[in-house]
Amino acid sequence: MKRIHVAVGVIERDKHILLSRRPDNVHLGGLWEFPGGKVEAGEAVFDALCRELREELSIVVASADPLIRISHDYPDKQVLLDVWRITDFFGEPESAEGQALVWAETVNLGNFKMPAADKPIISALALPTAMAISGHFDSLQSLRSGLLNIRDKGLDTLVFRAPWLSADEYIQVLDQLLGMAVEWQMGVIVSRPLQVVNRLPFGHEAFKGLHLSSAELSSISAGQVQDLRAMTTGIWLGASCHTEEELEIAASINCDYAFLSPVLTTVSHPTMTALGMRKFASMVDKCQFPVYALGGMSLEHAEAVKQYGGQGIAGISAFWE
């Protein structure tokens, strides 16, 4: 079955996003979706995006940035969604083909019945372009300095690791870290959650998610998955992956995102074979959720990663001092 390549546009205005309702007599009829259409043979994706939004909504796209690429298999159709965030356009969106339109509040997108392939777009819109991972610290002062450095680089999300701490120490330091994060309007994602899950401050305003290591991902039981998903309503669940098999496991437990590494050679793991950007792209194209490039990344790589279908970048040494 040939995979259908579709160009999709996310059009934002005042914390609202434009959705289009599929006609009742077509595949997945009656569901709401992000507008767009099929990329024709030999057509550049951006050109297809501009053409489809002009024909469907009577607008002229002036500029757009890649957001995410999503591969999804329906029972009767296989699709690859090439999703772009429209950053500037001319005209007022209107129904040029008789379809219903609605400006949906960004925070309420999950309340709309959508095709399964469109749902990861909601996660991609909420997730940041870059995530920092905590490096070594030997005191609360050095932890504070590291967090300040991340904020000064323009990032607002930290994955908190600290594998050298005991579970008790980790929880104690996390409490201090969350206080700092509130002060600087940042979010914290907890690593090693299976060790401390019953002691985590769910509901804290700076507590944004849980992140599984590749070892935790590979060993997690069905019961643990069920418990985690029950606990992570309203927050993110992510995982570190190195192989296609691990990405498939992450998808099977409905992770909101994954880190894929190492994309480039790193100082910390010089003996690990780097995937390279092309392999990264081919693995991402098979995923149904946002994927970050990890390993040798810096902010300068973010745009290239997005061009290859990634959500963005993650890293330790690029952000933690």
N, C-alpha and C positions, 0 to 999 in steps of 0.2 A: 504494500500500500504506500503510495507516494505521500510524503509529508508536505502539507500545504503551508507555505510561508506567508505569514500575515503581518502587515505593518499596523501598529496600534498607537494611538495618540492619547496621552493623558493631558487634559486641558484644565488648568486650575484658575480659579478666580476667587479671591476673598475667602480662602479656606473652604471652598466648594470645588467639586470636580464634576465635569460633565459626563453623564452616562446616557447611553442610547439603548432603547428597548428593541430586541430582535423581533421581527414580524412573527406572528403565530404559525405561519405556514412554512417556516424554514427550519433547518437543523438547530436544535436548542431554542426553538421559538418561545417567545414570552419572557425570556431572561434578560436581565440588564447587563450591559457590557461597556467596556471602554471602546469608543468608536475607532474604526479603521477598516482595512480590507486587504484582499489578496495582492501579493507582490507578483507582477507579471514576469514571464520569462525574459531575462536580460535587463530587467528594470532595477535600478538602484533602490535600496530600501527607503532612503529619505525621499526620493522622487515619488515612490509609491505612496508614502505617508502623505505627502503634499497633495497628490492627486486624489486619494481617497477622501481626505478631509474637505477638499474643495467640492467634490461631487456629493458627499454625504451631508456636509454642514454649511456649505457656501462660505468657508473661510479660507484665507490665504496664509499658510504657515510661513513666518519669517525666519524662525530659528527653533531648533529643538536639540535636546541632548539625549543620548541613549540612557535608558533606565534599567532594563532587564530583558533577557531572552529566556523564554519559557517553552520547553518541549512538553507536549501532552498528548497522550493516546486515548481517544474515545473509542468505544466499541466499533464504530463505523467510520472513523476519521482520525488522522494523525495531523497535528498542527505544530508549527513553530511560531510563537508570537515574538515579534521584534518590537519591543515596547519603547516608546520615546516620550519624554516629558516635553511638552510644547512650552517654550519659554517666551515666544512672542508670535502674535498673529494679527492679521487685519480682518475686519468684518465682525459681524455679530452672529454667533452660531445659531442656525435655524434648521429645521427639518426639511432638507431638500428632497428626501426620498420617502416622506410620509411616516417616518418612524417617530415614536414618542421620545422626548428628551427630558432630562431632569438635571438640575444642579444639586448634587448631593453633598451634604456636609462631609468633609474628609473623615471626621471621627465616626460617622455613621455608615461608611461604605460597607461594612460587614453586615449590615441589616438588609442589604439588597440581594435578591436571589440572582446569582451570576453563574455563568459556565465555570466548570472546575478549573479550566486553564487560566481564567481571569483572576482567580482569588489570590495567587501569589503576588499580583501587582499591588494589592493592598499592603502586604508586608513590605514590599520594596519601597513604597511611598513613605512608610513610617520609619524604616530603618535609616541610619546615617550612612554617608558615603565612606566614612573612615571610622574604624574602632581601634582604640589603643588597648594594649595588653600590659598589665603591670609587670615591671621588672623587679630587680632586687631592691629591697629597702631594709634598713637595720634599726629604724626608729620611726615613731609617728611623725617626727619632723621631716625625715627623708621621704616618707610616704606623702606627706603634705606637699613637699617640693616637687615630687613626681607628678602629682595631680595638677599642681599649678602649671607645670611645664606643658602638660597635655592641653590644658585649657588655653594657654597662651599660643599654642599652635593651631587653635581654632576647633579642636575636637570637644565633643560633649558626652562621650560614652567610653567607659573603661570596663574591660573584662578583668576582674580581680582574681589572680592566680595564687601567688604565695605558697608554693608546694612545700616549702621548708617549715611552715607553721603547723602545729598540731591542730586538730579540729577545734579545741577550746580556744587556742590562740587566734585561729582564723576568725571565729565568731566575734571575739573581743575586738580585734582590729577592724573587722567589717563594720561594727557599730560606730566606731570612730570615723571610718571612711565615709559612711553614709551621711554623717553629719556634715563633713566637709563638702560632699557632693551637693547637698541641699544649699549650702552657703554659696556655691558657685554655679548653681543650676545645671548640674551634670547628672548623668545616670550611671548606675553601676550594675554590671552583669556578674553574677556569682559563678566562678568556676568550681570544680570538684563538688557539685551539688549532692551527689549520692551519699557523701560522708556526713553532710550537715543539713540535709533537707528539712528535717523536723525541727530545726532550731533557727530557721531563717525568718527574717521580719517581713513576711508577705504583707503587702499593703503600705509599706513605707514609700513615701513619694519618690525617693531616689532609687528604689529597687526596681530595675527594669527587666531582669531576666535571669535565666539559668543557662550555663554553658557546659556541655559534656565533653570530656577529653575523648580521644579516639579509643582509648582503652575502656572507658566507661560506656561509650557508645556500643562497642562490640560485645560487652558482657551484660548489658542491661536486660532485665527480665521483663516479660509481658506485664507482670504485676507492678513493677517499678515504673514502667511507661505509663500505665493507667494512672498511677498516683501522681506522677509528674504532670501529666496533661491536666489532671483535675486541679492541681495547685497553680498551674501557669496560666489560668484564665486572665487575660488582660496584660500579660507580660510575655516576653519572648523566650523561646527555647531554641538554643543553638548547639552546634557540635563541631568538633575539629575532625577533619577527614583528610586522608592521604590517597585514597583509592576510590575507584568507581563503586566497589562493593560497599565501602563505608558511606558514600553518598546515598546509595540505595537504602541502607539501614536508616540514615537520617530522614529520608523521605518517608519511609514506612512508619516512623513514629511521629510524623507530622512536624518536623522541626521547622521553625520559621526562617532559619538561615543556617549556613555552614561556613566554616573556614576551610579552604583547600590549600594544602601546602606540601612541600615547598615549591613555590612557583619559580623563584630565582635562587641561586646559591646564597647561603647565609653563613655568616661567621660562626654562629652558634652551632650549626649542624653542617660542617663542611663536607662530610662524607655522604650525605644524603643526595641522591640524584634529583636535580631540579626538573620540574615538569616542563618549564618553558611556557611562554604565553600561548602558543598554538595548541599544545596539549591541554592547557587550562581551559581554553575556549571550547575544545571538543568535548571535554567532560562537563562543562557548564551547560552546553547545548542539550545534554541529556537529562538535565535536572528540572524539577518542577518548583523550585524555590530559590531565593536569592543566595548567591555564593560570593564570598569575599576571597580575594587573593592574599595569601600570607606567605612570608618568606622572601627577604630581600626587598620588601616594599618600602616606599616613601610616598609622601603626598604627591610627588611629581609623577608617580605611576598611576594615580587614580583615574585620570582621563583615559589612558590607554587600556586599563582594565575594563572600564565601562564599554569601550569600543569592542572589546572581546567578549562582551556579554555578562561580565561580573557586576555585582552590586557595588563593589568598591574595594578598599584595601584594609588590612589589619596588620598590626605590627607591634613589636616591643621596642627594639633599639631605635627606630625612627622617631619615637615619641617620648620614651622614658629616659630621663637623665637623673 
